[in-house]
Amino acid sequence: MSLPRTGSFSMKAAYEELGMPTYHGFVYIERPQDHLRWFDAVQAKYYGKGKPFTTEDFDDLVGEWAVVSDNPAIGFVEELLQTYPEAKVVLVCRDLDKWYKSYDEGVIRSFFTWKMWAVLNLIEPLQTLKPVTVTRDLQYAMFRCSNQIQWQRNAKLICQEYSEKIRELVPKERLLEYKLGSGWEPLCKFLDKEIPHKPFPHLNDGKEFELWMRDFQQREVKRGLMAAVRTMRYLIVPVAVSGIVLAFTRIWRFWT
């Protein structure tokens, strides 16, 4: 249950090497059947809209997974601990300044590109599934912000507060504070697993995450434009559709 850019994707690979399927932010993005439920959960808890999720709701959402990590699960620590009161918790510890640099460059700034603006303001408002909106709304709520400057200003403090909250909520015997780079031994000892005969995963560094985010933004813009074209086919004459498709194509080429 650690924040983004704390080695969560490497930890996901490690858990799965140990036979523990892991629900990570990358998994969430690729599971459209989950998007609307997480949207409802975020809106209910943080914005007072709708009915808060029950332990049964969370178990139905993530019960098939052995581990939950990263967005959006990190926004529901208390609820998940109520749902699974005997769960073990791994809090990944990373140097605060290094974490902030990675989080700022990889997450915060990525939400203020033209592509992400288009997704958040032009595409997802017209769609039922809103995976980017869920992540933005959750991060804004958790980091007590509504713009880039506030987000950057609050990031380190919220990171420290989040770690302290985990320490307060989880009994020491069920909590491992895992120092990034410690390898297999402390993790396997905590989880009662044999140490694999292979190096500990090191995945999704800053450059890899930047490339993934760029690809994701392009896919979301393209998906939204294609959905808009499909909708407009039934509303306007074919000649007008051709003009709109041409305009969208030019916009797509400009953004990519």
QUIJO-V757422 format. One record per residue. N is the residue number from 1. RES is the residue in three letters. SS is DSSP state (hx for helix, st for strand, lp for the rest). PHI is phi in whole degrees, -180 to 180 (* if undefined). NEAR is the number of other C-alpha atoms within 12 Angstrom. Layout:
# QUIJO-V757422
n={N | N}
res={RES | RES}
ss={SS | SS}
phi={PHI | PHI}
near={NEAR | NEAR}
This chain:
# QUIJO-V757422
n={1 | 2 | 3 | 4 | 5 | 6 | 7 | 8 | 9 | 10 | 11 | 12 | 13 | 14 | 15 | 16 | 17 | 18 | 19 | 20 | 21 | 22 | 23 | 24 | 25 | 26 | 27 | 28 | 29 | 30 | 31 | 32 | 33 | 34 | 35 | 36 | 37 | 38 | 39 | 40 | 41 | 42 | 43 | 44 | 45 | 46 | 47 | 48 | 49 | 50 | 51 | 52 | 53 | 54 | 55 | 56 | 57 | 58 | 59 | 60 | 61 | 62 | 63 | 64 | 65 | 66 | 67 | 68 | 69 | 70 | 71 | 72 | 73 | 74 | 75 | 76 | 77 | 78 | 79 | 80 | 81 | 82 | 83 | 84 | 85 | 86 | 87 | 88 | 89 | 90 | 91 | 92 | 93 | 94 | 95 | 96 | 97 | 98 | 99 | 100 | 101 | 102 | 103 | 104 | 105 | 106 | 107 | 108 | 109 | 110 | 111 | 112 | 113 | 114 | 115 | 116 | 117 | 118 | 119 | 120 | 121 | 122 | 123 | 124 | 125 | 126 | 127 | 128 | 129 | 130 | 131 | 132 | 133 | 134 | 135 | 136 | 137 | 138 | 139 | 140 | 141 | 142 | 143 | 144 | 145 | 146 | 147 | 148 | 149 | 150 | 151 | 152 | 153 | 154 | 155 | 156 | 157 | 158 | 159 | 160 | 161 | 162 | 163 | 164 | 165 | 166 | 167 | 168 | 169 | 170 | 171 | 172 | 173 | 174 | 175 | 176 | 177 | 178 | 179 | 180 | 181 | 182 | 183 | 184 | 185 | 186 | 187 | 188 | 189 | 190 | 191 | 192 | 193 | 194 | 195 | 196 | 197 | 198 | 199 | 200 | 201 | 202 | 203 | 204 | 205 | 206 | 207 | 208 | 209 | 210 | 211 | 212 | 213 | 214 | 215 | 216 | 217 | 218 | 219 | 220 | 221 | 222 | 223 | 224 | 225 | 226 | 227 | 228 | 229 | 230 | 231 | 232 | 233 | 234 | 235 | 236 | 237 | 238 | 239 | 240 | 241 | 242 | 243 | 244 | 245 | 246 | 247 | 248 | 249 | 250 | 251 | 252 | 253 | 254 | 255 | 256}
res={MET | SER | LEU | PRO | ARG | THR | GLY | SER | PHE | SER | MET | LYS | ALA | ALA | TYR | GLU | GLU | LEU | GLY | MET | PRO | THR | TYR | HIS | GLY | PHE | VAL | TYR | ILE | GLU | ARG | PRO | GLN | ASP | HIS | LEU | ARG | TRP | PHE | ASP | ALA | VAL | GLN | ALA | LYS | TYR | TYR | GLY | LYS | GLY | LYS | PRO | PHE | THR | THR | GLU | ASP | PHE | ASP | ASP | LEU | VAL | GLY | GLU | TRP | ALA | VAL | VAL | SER | ASP | ASN | PRO | ALA | ILE | GLY | PHE | VAL | GLU | GLU | LEU | LEU | GLN | THR | TYR | PRO | GLU | ALA | LYS | VAL | VAL | LEU | VAL | CYS | ARG | ASP | LEU | ASP | LYS | TRP | TYR | LYS | SER | TYR | ASP | GLU | GLY | VAL | ILE | ARG | SER | PHE | PHE | THR | TRP | LYS | MET | TRP | ALA | VAL | LEU | ASN | LEU | ILE | GLU | PRO | LEU | GLN | THR | LEU | LYS | PRO | VAL | THR | VAL | THR | ARG | ASP | LEU | GLN | TYR | ALA | MET | PHE | ARG | CYS | SER | ASN | GLN | ILE | GLN | TRP | GLN | ARG | ASN | ALA | LYS | LEU | ILE | CYS | GLN | GLU | TYR | SER | GLU | LYS | ILE | ARG | GLU | LEU | VAL | PRO | LYS | GLU | ARG | LEU | LEU | GLU | TYR | LYS | LEU | GLY | SER | GLY | TRP | GLU | PRO | LEU | CYS | LYS | PHE | LEU | ASP | LYS | GLU | ILE | PRO | HIS | LYS | PRO | PHE | PRO | HIS | LEU | ASN | ASP | GLY | LYS | GLU | PHE | GLU | LEU | TRP | MET | ARG | ASP | PHE | GLN | GLN | ARG | GLU | VAL | LYS | ARG | GLY | LEU | MET | ALA | ALA | VAL | ARG | THR | MET | ARG | TYR | LEU | ILE | VAL | PRO | VAL | ALA | VAL | SER | GLY | ILE | VAL | LEU | ALA | PHE | THR | ARG | ILE | TRP | ARG | PHE | TRP | THR}
ss={lp | lp | lp | lp | lp | lp | lp | hx | hx | hx | hx | hx | hx | hx | hx | hx | hx | lp | lp | lp | lp | st | st | lp | hx | hx | hx | hx | hx | lp | lp | hx | hx | hx | hx | hx | hx | hx | hx | hx | hx | hx | hx | hx | hx | hx | hx | lp | lp | lp | lp | lp | lp | lp | hx | hx | hx | hx | hx | hx | hx | hx | lp | lp | lp | lp | st | st | lp | lp | lp | lp | hx | hx | hx | hx | hx | hx | hx | hx | hx | hx | hx | lp | lp | lp | lp | lp | st | st | st | st | st | lp | lp | hx | hx | hx | hx | hx | hx | hx | hx | hx | hx | hx | hx | hx | hx | hx | hx | hx | lp | hx | hx | hx | hx | hx | hx | hx | hx | hx | hx | hx | hx | hx | lp | lp | lp | lp | hx | hx | hx | hx | hx | hx | hx | hx | hx | hx | hx | hx | lp | lp | lp | lp | lp | hx | hx | hx | hx | hx | hx | hx | hx | hx | hx | hx | hx | hx | hx | hx | hx | hx | hx | hx | hx | hx | hx | lp | lp | hx | hx | hx | st | st | st | st | st | lp | lp | lp | lp | hx | hx | hx | hx | hx | hx | hx | hx | lp | lp | lp | lp | lp | lp | lp | lp | lp | lp | lp | lp | lp | lp | hx | hx | hx | hx | hx | hx | hx | hx | hx | hx | hx | hx | hx | hx | hx | hx | hx | hx | hx | hx | hx | hx | hx | hx | hx | hx | hx | lp | lp | lp | lp | lp | hx | hx | hx | hx | hx | hx | hx | hx | hx | hx | hx | hx | hx | hx | hx | hx | hx | hx | lp}
phi={* | -112 | -69 | -57 | 68 | -115 | 78 | -65 | -75 | -64 | -65 | -58 | -62 | -66 | -58 | -72 | -65 | -88 | 84 | -122 | -56 | -123 | -90 | -117 | -56 | -67 | -67 | -55 | -59 | -90 | -119 | -59 | -66 | -97 | -59 | -67 | -68 | -67 | -58 | -63 | -64 | -65 | -63 | -69 | -72 | -100 | -125 | 65 | -114 | 93 | -92 | -59 | -70 | -93 | -62 | -66 | -62 | -68 | -65 | -67 | -80 | -126 | -63 | -78 | -102 | -81 | -136 | -120 | -156 | 68 | -67 | -93 | -62 | -62 | -80 | -135 | -60 | -60 | -65 | -70 | -69 | -71 | -71 | -127 | -66 | -100 | -67 | -86 | -126 | -109 | -104 | -82 | -103 | -135 | -50 | -61 | -67 | -67 | -61 | -61 | -59 | -68 | -68 | -64 | -71 | -91 | -113 | -57 | -66 | -65 | -82 | -123 | -95 | -62 | -63 | -68 | -59 | -63 | -63 | -76 | -110 | -116 | -98 | -66 | -59 | -97 | -118 | -74 | -89 | -134 | -63 | -73 | -61 | -58 | -65 | -61 | -64 | -67 | -65 | -59 | -68 | -65 | -97 | 49 | -144 | -141 | -157 | -64 | -64 | -63 | -59 | -65 | -66 | -90 | -56 | -63 | -62 | -66 | -60 | -67 | -64 | -63 | -62 | -64 | -63 | -60 | -63 | -74 | -83 | -107 | -58 | -58 | -71 | -113 | -122 | -114 | -92 | -93 | -82 | -55 | 100 | -80 | 81 | -76 | -55 | -65 | -69 | -67 | -62 | -66 | -95 | 59 | -121 | -73 | -75 | -66 | -92 | -159 | -62 | -66 | -61 | -134 | -127 | 60 | -69 | -55 | -68 | -62 | -67 | -61 | -66 | -62 | -63 | -63 | -65 | -62 | -62 | -63 | -65 | -68 | -64 | -62 | -60 | -67 | -65 | -66 | -65 | -64 | -63 | -62 | -68 | -69 | -57 | -93 | -113 | -134 | -71 | -56 | -63 | -65 | -59 | -60 | -66 | -68 | -59 | -63 | -64 | -62 | -63 | -66 | -62 | -60 | -66 | -65 | -73 | -103}
near={45 | 44 | 44 | 43 | 41 | 41 | 39 | 39 | 35 | 30 | 43 | 36 | 27 | 31 | 33 | 23 | 24 | 27 | 20 | 20 | 22 | 31 | 34 | 34 | 33 | 29 | 26 | 31 | 30 | 18 | 20 | 18 | 17 | 28 | 29 | 25 | 30 | 40 | 37 | 30 | 33 | 36 | 27 | 23 | 25 | 26 | 19 | 14 | 14 | 15 | 17 | 23 | 29 | 20 | 22 | 16 | 21 | 30 | 20 | 17 | 27 | 31 | 19 | 14 | 23 | 23 | 35 | 44 | 40 | 36 | 38 | 43 | 39 | 36 | 39 | 36 | 35 | 26 | 24 | 35 | 27 | 20 | 22 | 24 | 17 | 14 | 25 | 27 | 34 | 38 | 39 | 37 | 31 | 29 | 21 | 24 | 18 | 20 | 29 | 30 | 22 | 31 | 32 | 29 | 25 | 29 | 35 | 34 | 26 | 29 | 33 | 24 | 23 | 22 | 33 | 34 | 24 | 28 | 33 | 29 | 22 | 22 | 30 | 29 | 19 | 18 | 23 | 21 | 29 | 34 | 39 | 43 | 35 | 36 | 37 | 37 | 33 | 33 | 37 | 30 | 29 | 32 | 31 | 24 | 21 | 21 | 20 | 24 | 17 | 21 | 30 | 27 | 19 | 26 | 33 | 27 | 20 | 25 | 35 | 24 | 18 | 29 | 31 | 17 | 21 | 33 | 25 | 15 | 25 | 28 | 19 | 16 | 16 | 22 | 25 | 30 | 27 | 29 | 22 | 30 | 22 | 21 | 22 | 31 | 22 | 23 | 32 | 25 | 16 | 24 | 26 | 14 | 19 | 18 | 22 | 20 | 12 | 13 | 17 | 28 | 26 | 23 | 22 | 25 | 24 | 26 | 15 | 17 | 26 | 23 | 16 | 21 | 28 | 25 | 19 | 25 | 32 | 27 | 24 | 34 | 35 | 28 | 23 | 31 | 31 | 22 | 23 | 24 | 26 | 18 | 17 | 20 | 19 | 13 | 13 | 15 | 12 | 15 | 13 | 16 | 21 | 17 | 17 | 23 | 24 | 17 | 16 | 23 | 19 | 15 | 19 | 24 | 14 | 13 | 22 | 18}
